[in-house]
């Protein structure tokens, strides 16, 4: 087994280097490849190091997995990536729970069923199962099968607390009451599945990036726990890396939304999201609608332009069109920057991935803290499908569900040009008061079509 652990160390080194390279769009593809090689090393080492394996079943599983994975990778659009990530998180948690359950079924009640083994099985099944059900609830909210609004009812927190207590009781029963451990185990699985649902349903669509990141962390923790069940160092290392990196990303997302990590973990995120913003509700806004020809004249007179990408840009697949407009403006001697909010889109890093796909120079992408001072000297802020992350209500409206969330200060620009298909609200379910500001104008339509027309009009000036 000594040489197997050496290969696991090599795999761990690949994982760490891969994660490091994933931190930058220019090296992310290589990082993904390095991490994949590390996983291949870990899988081969496991298959070679453990006897009694049916390689035919392994081959069948690999073929099925490769077909499913390739199909998802090829057919899923960029706008569907958050849903795919949610499903994969769920599958990861479910796989960990199934492996631990198999160990329980074969070893429970035997001389091998030590307190340590049963404890790790309980941990793996508990976290894996709640990750599985919670991830599919997140998928349903993102896909529209389930309402994106928070689903709340009186006594919800008390119910969650009671479910958690019952779950702990079943977990203790599995470990300490051998006579009825199978019934306790079944109860644990059912209750863990239930709490996965009750933890996610009260979370609104605006908070989905945080939920996806947290569930990703949970899937890693479940895998690490399964590694202890199997006494497999490779699985422990990879699970721990996924769990830790997911938790760090969750913390970054929480800071980006001005929410506490504890609030997310205990399912309280979104409970305040009831109804529209107090200031915006019922207020008549003076919306100014412009054509692309009129917008082109404003851009022609500008010296500094900041582009704010949002989910509408992703839906329209307009990343290449916006890059072409930016390159044309830069060719005219204008400064063009991109403002990236940490929770823009539907998953962490959504806008970074989208713009990297269009080969937008990474140095032009500025995060919230870096770009906000630039808006005061900005001639035109072009908002493409972003809504909640540019809503000034977050600064002053205490009744708003996004109150306190750091936003992009686009309203401080000389002119704000906002592109939306309709006046529908964003994920938080509230109207954006920015639309009625004196320095704001609307250019309605699909982002890709609008940008194509805008570029055409700019060239004709």
N, C-alpha and C positions, 0 to 999 in steps of 0.2 A: 504493500500500500504506500510505501514511502515515495516511490517514483510518481504515483498518481497525484500525491499532494504537490509535487514539484510542478506538474502540469496545471494543477489548479492555481498555483501561484502565478504561473505564466498567463493563465486566463485572466486572473485578477489584474495583472499589469495591463493587459489589453483593455479590460473594462475601464480602468482608471484613465489611461491615455485616450480612449475613445470618448469618455465623458468630458475630458479636458478639451478635446477638439470640437465637441458638440457645442461649446460655448461661443463659437464664432461661425457665422454663416459660410465664410470662405473655406473653413476646414471641416465643417459639419459632415459633409459627405464622406470624407476620409475617416472621420471619427466614427461614423456609423459602420463603415467597413471594418475598421480595427476591432470595434466591439463585437461585431458579428464573427470575426475570426476567433476572438476570445471565447465566445459561446460555443463555437464549433470544437475548439480544443477541449473545453470542459465536457461537452457531450461525448466526444470520442474517448476521453480519459475515463469517464464514468462507465461507458459500455465495455471498455477493455478491462477495467479494474474489478468489475463485479461479475461473478459467474451466474449461471442459471438464467440467462436472458434469452428470450425468443427473438432472434434478430429479424425473423419474418414479420412479426408484429411491429417491431421498431420501424422497419422499412415501410410498412403500410401506413403507419402513423406519420412518418416523415413526408411521404408522398401526398397524403391527404392535407397535411398542414401546409406544404409548399403550394399546392393548388389553391387552397383557400386564401393564403397570404398573398400570392401573386394576383389573384382575382381582385382582392380588395385594393391592393396597391395600384393596379392598372385602372380599375373602373371608378373608384371613389374620387369625386371631385375635391378640390381644395376646401370648398365650403362644407363638405361632409367629413373632413378630417376630425373635428372634435367628436362627432358621433362615433367614428371608427376608433379613436383613442379610448372613448368611454367603454365600447364593447370589448376592446382588447384588455383593458384594465379588469373588466368583469371576468373574462376568460382566464386571465392570470390568477385572479383570486379563486375562481371556481376550480381550476386545475390543482392549486395548492390544497384546497379543502378535500378534493377527491382523493389525492394521494394520501393525505393524512387519514382520511376515513378508511381507506384500504388497509393501512397499517393497523388501525384500530380493530378492524374486522378480523384480521389474521392473528393479531397478537394479544388482544384483550382477553384477560383471564388466564393467560399462560404465564410461565416463569419469566418471560421477556417483558411483561407489562409492568415495568417499574413506575414509580411515581414521576420520575423525570420524563419518561416516554409519554405517559398519559397526559402530563401537563403540557408538553410541547404539541401533542396531538390536539388537545383542547384549544390551545392558542391558534394553531394553524387553521382549524376548522372554523373557529369563531370569526377570525379576521377575514379569512378567505370567503366565507359564506356571505358576510355582510358587505364585503367588497363586490361580490357577484351581483347581489340584488340591488345594492345602491348604484352600481354602475349602469345597470339596465334602466333604472328609474331616471338617471341622468341622461341616458341615451334617448329615452322617451320624451323628456322635456326638450332636448335639443332638436329632435326630429319632429316635434309637434304632436306626437301621440298623446302626450300628457301636457296639461296646461303649464306654460312657462311661468305663470304667476305662483307665488307661494301658496301651498295648500295647507291651511291652518284651521284649527278648531279649538274650542275651549278645553283646557286641561291637557294640552298636547305635551307640554314639558313633563307634567306629572306622569302621563302614560309612558313616555320614554324612560323616565326614571324607574318605573315599576318593571318595564320590560328588561331593563338593564339588571335589576336586582334578581329577577327570575333567571336571566341568562347566567349570572354569577352562581346562583344556587345550583343550576344544572351542571355547570362546569365543575364545581366542587364535588357534586355527586358522582360525576364520571371518575374523578381521581380517587375519591375516598370511600365510595360505597360500591364495592365489587358486585354485590348481589344484584343490583338493579342498574348497572352501568350502561347497558344497552339502551334502556328506556331513557335514562338521563341524556345519553348521547343523541338520541333522536330528538328529544326535546330541545337540546342545545342547538342542533342544526335548524330546527323550525324557528326558534326564537331569534337566532342570529340572522336568519333570512328576513324576519319581520323587522328587526331593528335597522337593518340596512335600508329598508323602505322608509321607515318613519324618520330616519335621520336626513334623508335627501328630499322628501316631498315638501318640507317647509322652506326649501331654498329656492329663491327666485332665479329667473333666467339670467339676470345681470350678474349673479354670483357664480355662474357655471364654471368660469375659468378656474376659480379657487377649488371648486368641488372636484373637477377633473384632476387637478394636480394632487389634491389630498387622496383621492381614490388610487391614483398611481402609486403614491407612497404606501398606502395600505396593501396594495398587491405585492409590493416588495417585501414588506414586513411579513406577510403571509408566506411568501416563498422562503424567507430566511428561517421562519419557524418550522417549515417543512424540512428544511435542511437539517435542523436539529433532530427532527423525527427520524430522518434517514441516516443521520450522522454523515452527511455529505458536505464537505468543506466548500466545494465549488458553489453549491446552492446557497449556502450560508453567506458566502462572500457576495455573490451577485444580488441576492435578495437584500442584503444590508445596504449595498450601494444604491439600489433602486429606491429603497425606503428612505435613506438619508437625503439623496438628491431630490426626491419628490417632496420631502418635508421642507427642505431649503427653498424650493421653488414655491411651495405653498405660502411660506412666510413672506416671500417677495410679493406674491400676488395679494396677500392680506394687506401689506403696507401700501400697495398700489390702490387699494380700495378703502383704506383707513378702517379696517376691521381687525379684530383680535383673532388669533389662531384658535384660542379656546372657544370662541363663538362659532367658528366653523366646525370644529371637532364635535361639539355637543349639539349640532343641528339647529342652532338658533339663528343662523344667517337667514335673512329674508323675512323674519317674522314681523318686522316693522313695515314691510312693503305692502301697505294696504291702501289702494286708491292712488289718486294722482297727487302731485305736488300741491301743497296748499296755496302757494302764490300763483302757480300756473293754472290751477283748476278754475274754470269759469272766466279767465281773463281773455279778452279779445286782443289778438295780436295783429299788428299791421304787417302782413307778409308782402314783400316786394319780389315779384317774379321777373327774372331777366332771361333773355335769349343768350345763346352761345356767342352770337355776334357782339352783343353788348358786353358780355363778360370778357371777350377777347380784347376789347379796347381798354378795359381796366388792367388786364395783364400786360398789355403793351406799354402802359405808362408806369408800371411797377418796376422797382429795382430789386426788391427782396420778396420772395414768395416762400411760404411754408405750406407744405402739403400734409394734410391730416388724414391718413387712411383709416377706414372702418370696415365693418362687416359688409356694407353695401358694395364696397370695392371688391371684396372677395366673391360675393354673390354674382357680380357682373363679370368676374374674371378680367378685370380692367387693369391689372398690374403692369402689363406690357404697354397699354395705352398711356398710362400715367407717366411711365418712364420716357416715352416718346415726347410727350408734352414738356416734361422737365428738361430733356436734352435740348429741345428746340429753344426753350427760354434761356438755358445756359449758353447756347450758341449766340444769343443776342446780348450776352454780357450780364445777365441777371443772376442773382444768387438764389439757389433753390435748395431747401432743406426739407426733411421729412420728420414730422413729430410723431413719435411712437409712444402711446400710452401702454403701460404694462398689462392692462386687461382689455385692450381693444380687440374686437373680434370675439370668438367663442372659445378660445383656448390660449394658454400661455404662449407668447411668441408668435401668435397667428400672423400678425402683420409683418414681422421680421422674415418669416418663412415665405410669405407671399411675395414680398419685394425682392428677396434674394433670388427667387425663381425667375424674376424679370431682370436679374443682373443689375439691380440698382446698387451703386457703390455703398458699401457698408458705412463708410465715414460720413455719408450724408444722412444716415439715420440717427436721430437724436432722441434720447429718452426724456421723460417728463421734466426732471430737474434741470437738465441741460438746455432744453428748448424753451421753457416758459419765459425766461428773461428776454428771448429773442422776439417774442410777439410784439413787444412795445415799439420795436423799430421795424416791424413787418408791414409792408404795403398791402399784401394780399395773403390771407389765409384761406386755402382751398380745402374745405371739409368734404370728404368723399364717403358718404354713408355712415359716418360716425355720429353718435347721438348722445348717449349718457356721459361719455368721457369729455364732452365739450359743453355740458349744460351748466351755466353759471348758478343754477339753483343749489348746486352742491356747496356753494360758499355761504349762502345766507338763509335758505329756506329750511328751517328746522323740522318741518313736516314732510320734507321730501325723503324718499327712501335712499337717495344717494347723498344726503347731507353729510358733509365731512369728508367725502371722497375727494382726493386730489384730482384736479381736472387739468386739461390743457387750456391755457388762457387765451384762446383764439379771439375772444371778444375784445381783447386789448389791441388787436391789429387795426390798421386804418380801414380796411375793408375785409369782410368775411363773406366768401362765396361758398354757399352750401349746396351740395348736390344730393338730392334724395329722389327716389321714385315717387313717393307719396308723403303725406304728412303723418303717417303712422308713427307712434312712439317707439322708443327703443326697448331693450330687454327689461328695463326697470318699469315699463308700463306707464311712463309719464311723458308729458309734452315738454319740448325743449324751449325754454324762454328765449334762448339765443336767436331763434328764428324771427322774432319780432323786434330785435334791436335795430336802432337807426343805421348802424354800419353793416348790417347783414342783408344779403340778397340771396334769393333762392334760384337755382337753375334745376328744374325738375327733369327727370328722365333716368334711364339706365346709365350707370357710370361709364361703361365702355363706349356707348354711343355718344354720350355727351362729350367725353374727352376726344373722341375721334372728330366730332364736329368742331370742337374748340380748336384743335390743332389745325384743321382746315381753314378756319376763320382767321387764326393768327397768321398763317402763311399768306393770306390774301390782303392783310393790312399793308 
